[in-house]
Amino acid sequence: MTEDQQLMWDILTNDPVRIAQVSTQELLGLAKRRELVTFYKRVDYWLTYIMNNIHDEIEVVRIVKTWFNYDLPLHPGRCKSFDRFHKVYGKVVFGLSGRQDWEKGKGFGYASN
């Protein structure tokens, strides 16, 4: 199997590690080239794809946290799928990263009461 075929197989079998690698690599490239309109469309695509296809909530949050490790310019207001992400996975995010980081505006989220 070639490397491209393996990549497609990993994505098709929903391997969270590979999906994290592929999505992060793509988003990093777009951010570095300052293609922000395309960047946010792809963030929405990947976020929706991950939420629809990865059924382990910890893995979903770990993939999104990977994006933050690379300081990607993620802003919830520019992502259509963020509200769904926050509603479904917000408690997990707070549990993994600490609520104070989110309240200070760090991370892909916002504090809600």
C-alpha positions in Angstrom: 0.0 0.0 0.0 1.4 3.4 -0.9 1.6 6.3 1.6 -1.4 8.0 0.0 -3.4 4.8 0.0 -2.5 4.3 3.7 -3.6 7.9 4.5 -7.0 7.3 2.8 -7.4 4.0 4.6 -6.6 5.6 8.0 -9.1 8.3 7.4 -11.8 5.9 6.2 -11.3 3.7 9.2 -11.5 6.8 11.4 -8.1 6.5 13.0 -8.0 9.5 15.4 -4.3 9.9 15.4 -4.0 10.0 11.7 -7.0 12.3 11.4 -5.3 14.6 13.9 -2.1 14.6 11.8 -3.8 15.2 8.5 -6.1 17.9 9.7 -3.4 19.7 11.6 -1.0 19.6 8.7 -3.7 21.0 6.3 -4.7 23.8 8.8 -1.1 24.7 9.5 -0.5 25.2 5.8 -3.5 27.4 5.3 -2.7 29.5 8.4 0.9 30.0 7.4 -0.2 31.2 3.9 -2.8 33.5 5.7 -5.7 31.9 3.7 -8.1 32.6 6.5 -11.3 32.3 4.6 -10.3 28.8 3.4 -8.8 28.0 6.8 -12.1 28.6 8.6 -14.1 26.6 6.0 -11.6 23.7 6.5 -11.9 24.0 10.3 -15.6 23.7 10.0 -15.2 20.7 7.6 -12.8 18.9 10.0 -14.7 19.7 13.1 -17.9 18.4 11.6 -16.2 15.4 10.2 -14.6 14.6 13.5 -17.8 15.0 15.5 -19.8 12.9 13.0 -17.2 10.1 12.7 -15.3 9.7 15.9 -17.5 8.4 18.7 -15.1 8.7 21.6 -15.5 12.1 23.1 -12.0 12.2 24.5 -10.5 11.5 21.0 -12.6 14.3 19.5 -11.3 16.8 22.1 -7.7 15.5 21.8 -7.8 16.2 18.1 -9.0 19.8 18.6 -6.4 20.3 21.4 -3.8 19.2 18.9 -4.7 22.2 16.8 -4.0 24.4 19.8 -0.6 23.0 20.4 0.3 24.5 17.0 -1.2 27.9 17.9 -3.6 27.9 15.0 -5.8 31.0 14.8 -9.0 29.4 16.0 -11.9 31.8 16.8 -15.2 30.3 17.7 -17.2 33.2 16.1 -15.8 32.3 12.7 -16.6 28.6 12.9 -20.2 27.6 12.1 -19.8 24.2 13.8 -18.3 25.5 17.0 -21.7 25.9 18.8 -22.4 22.2 18.3 -18.9 21.3 19.4 -19.2 23.4 22.6 -22.6 22.1 23.4 -21.6 18.5 23.0 -17.9 18.5 24.2 -17.6 21.6 26.3 -17.7 19.8 29.6 -14.9 17.5 28.4 -12.8 20.4 27.3 -13.2 22.1 30.6 -12.2 18.9 32.4 -9.1 18.3 30.3 -7.7 21.8 30.1 -8.9 23.6 33.2 -11.8 26.0 33.2 -9.6 29.1 34.0 -7.7 28.8 30.6 -11.0 29.0 28.8 -12.3 31.9 30.8 -9.1 33.8 30.0 -9.8 33.4 26.3 -7.2 30.7 25.8 -8.4 27.8 23.8 -11.2 26.9 21.4 -14.1 27.9 23.6 -15.7 30.3 25.9 -17.0 30.1 29.4 -20.7 29.8 29.8 -22.7 29.9 33.0 
